[in-house]
Amino acid sequence: MLKRQEGQDPEAQRIAWKAQHRLHLKYHRITSRGRGGKHAAVAVARELIGFIWAIGCAIEKKKLEEFSAA
């Protein structure tokens, strides 16, 4: 996993780790309450979209700042 992260944006890595932790907990909480795996997977997928959006926004913001500074 660390090899895959080499060269990636540090902010994207931070958000990805936060997503990994939060989504694991969410899946575990839902399944431990007796809900089906499909219900948990859909809930996790919804939150995952938010994290993907956050990474995209962070990278776009960084690119715009670099472009403005140049």
HUWOVEN-V920017 format. One line per field, one symbol per residue. ss: DSSP state (H for helix, E for strand, - for the rest). burial: 1 if it has 9 or more other ideal C-beta (glycine too) atoms within 8 Angstrom, else 0. A space follows every 50 residues. Layout:
ss: ???
burial: ???
This chain:
ss: -HHHH----HHHHHHHHHHHHHHHHHHHHHHH----HHHHHHHHHHHHHH HHHHHHHHHHHHHHHHHHH-
burial: 00001000001110110110011001100110000000111011001100 10011001100100000000
